[in-house]
Amino acid sequence: MKKKDIVLDIKKLNIELQTGANGIPVVKKIDLRLYLGKTLGLIGESGCGKSVTSLSILRLLDAKVWNLSGELLLKGKNLMQMSHEDMRRIRGKEMAMITQNPMISFNPLITIGKHFTETLITHTKMRQKEAAKVGIEMLQRMGLQNAHKLMDLYPFQCSGGMLQRVMIAIALSMSPAVLIADEPTTSLDVTIQHQIICQMIDLKRKYDTSILFISHDLGVIARIADEVAVMYRGYIVEKAPVEVLLKNPQHPYTQALILSKPAFQKRRLEAIKGAPPRITEKYQGCPFADRCEYAHNRCLQYDMAPKIIDPLHQVCCIQARGIEVNACIS
Ligand SMILES: Nc1ncnc2c1ncn2[C@@H]1O[C@H](COP(=O)(O)OP(=O)(O)OP(=O)(O)O)[C@@H](O)[C@H]1O
């Protein structure tokens, strides 16, 4: 990948929850990059810091509660230093977000059509008629039938799957450089999930959108992502192109994630032992050590500095060892 293709460059991002005198570190010095027209999958168990990371990129975390440091470079401009007014302009136009629960993103009192026209008129020079035309086109591209009629419906008249597609259509109607998709298909049944992922892949190709796709489901990530970052307790513990990560995972946590996924395995499934630590729980060295079958005393001294396996593959484990998993991508 060339330097000019880097759309979003997250450098040493630290996020701390402010509680009393001491902050609680939730996201720890993470480095992530989004490339032009590529999808980065971010995976990890519940509570590891995926959503906090995505909200921080859009600067949507309450500054009274969260402390941020590091750099968030969107096409070279540091979002950390932007005013609220500049960020408001960037949100929607240059970076858009879709979430797990589309219902909360819609105003129940206005039609789907009005959601499109308001968004497009606010962020572009488009007039009403043109904005409505773009809305209909985008709904059709998302595979929604009777797009004209759909524009006149209110959100409560649509199913969850329809609303999820409408939300993606609105987000992409602005042709944002970056789309942050936080568990966008988690609440949908597998058939709708499959259709939406296929449509997102098509739209990404058409608009060259860079996507940060967050999920706790490795099966979904494997289908949409070009590269995957695995998060554990606020650290990116492994990062690699998707096919490398699935065939030759190096971190014991990544290996455990793959071995616990029925769709990837022909051999006996293995559950991941224990539970992820709470953010207030104290630990030394590697936060995965107490669940890791390879853990060693040295792991308790590890500073979590990433090991470079090759230029595209990094892992945070002093005992990193490849296992031939050869997970099948369906
Ligand atoms: N507003 C908040 N106040 C206090 N703690 C919070 C708040 N929001 C998140 N946290 C804590 O920060 C940590 C990271 O949360 P986050 O929502 O980013 O996790 P996640 O990986 O997205 O989980 P999930 O997959 O369940 O959404 C969790 O321990 C969570 O409890």
The ligand as an SDF file (V2000), in Angstrom:
LIG
                    3D

 31 33  0  0  0  0  0  0  0  0999 V2000
  -20.0470    5.8430   29.3150 N   0  0  0  0  0  0  0  0  0  0  0  0
  -19.2590    4.9590   29.9090 C   0  0  0  0  0  0  0  0  0  0  0  0
  -18.9670    5.0500   31.2200 N   0  0  0  0  0  0  0  0  0  0  0  0
  -18.1620    4.1610   31.8140 C   0  0  0  0  0  0  0  0  0  0  0  0
  -17.5820    3.1340   31.1950 N   0  0  0  0  0  0  0  0  0  0  0  0
  -17.8340    2.9750   29.9050 C   0  0  0  0  0  0  0  0  0  0  0  0
  -18.7180    3.8600   29.1920 C   0  0  0  0  0  0  0  0  0  0  0  0
  -18.7860    3.4410   27.8980 N   0  0  0  0  0  0  0  0  0  0  0  0
  -17.9930    2.3390   27.8290 C   0  0  0  0  0  0  0  0  0  0  0  0
  -17.4280    2.0620   29.0110 N   0  0  0  0  0  0  0  0  0  0  0  0
  -16.5100    0.9720   29.3170 C   0  0  0  0  0  0  0  0  0  0  0  0
  -15.4260    1.0480   28.4120 O   0  0  0  0  0  0  0  0  0  0  0  0
  -15.0160   -0.2490   27.9980 C   0  0  0  0  0  0  0  0  0  0  0  0
  -15.0260   -0.3230   26.4980 C   0  0  0  0  0  0  0  0  0  0  0  0
  -16.3850   -0.2370   26.0490 O   0  0  0  0  0  0  0  0  0  0  0  0
  -16.8280   -0.4080   24.5260 P   0  0  0  0  0  0  0  0  0  0  0  0
  -18.2680   -0.0730   24.4580 O   0  0  0  0  0  0  0  0  0  0  0  0
  -15.9040    0.3590   23.6680 O   0  0  0  0  0  0  0  0  0  0  0  0
  -16.6250   -1.9630   24.2860 O   0  0  0  0  0  0  0  0  0  0  0  0
  -16.9640   -2.8190   22.9820 P   0  0  0  0  0  0  0  0  0  0  0  0
  -15.7400   -3.5780   22.6560 O   0  0  0  0  0  0  0  0  0  0  0  0
  -17.5210   -1.9330   21.9260 O   0  0  0  0  0  0  0  0  0  0  0  0
  -18.0900   -3.8000   23.5410 O   0  0  0  0  0  0  0  0  0  0  0  0
  -19.4480   -4.3080   22.8250 P   0  0  0  0  0  0  0  0  0  0  0  0
  -19.0050   -5.2890   21.7720 O   0  0  0  0  0  0  0  0  0  0  0  0
  -20.1820   -4.9580   23.9450 O   0  0  0  0  0  0  0  0  0  0  0  0
  -20.1250   -3.0920   22.2780 O   0  0  0  0  0  0  0  0  0  0  0  0
  -15.9950   -1.2370   28.6440 C   0  0  0  0  0  0  0  0  0  0  0  0
  -15.3860   -1.7770   29.7890 O   0  0  0  0  0  0  0  0  0  0  0  0
  -17.1630   -0.3920   29.0310 C   0  0  0  0  0  0  0  0  0  0  0  0
  -17.7970   -0.9070   30.1840 O   0  0  0  0  0  0  0  0  0  0  0  0
  1  2  1  0
  2  3  1  0
  2  7  2  0
  3  4  2  0
  4  5  1  0
  5  6  2  0
  6  7  1  0
  6 10  1  0
  7  8  1  0
  8  9  2  0
  9 10  1  0
 10 11  1  0
 11 12  1  0
 11 30  1  0
 12 13  1  0
 13 14  1  0
 13 28  1  0
 14 15  1  0
 15 16  1  0
 16 17  2  0
 16 18  1  0
 16 19  1  0
 19 20  1  0
 20 21  2  0
 20 22  1  0
 20 23  1  0
 23 24  1  0
 24 25  2  0
 24 26  1  0
 24 27  1  0
 28 29  1  0
 28 30  1  0
 30 31  1  0
M  END
$$$$
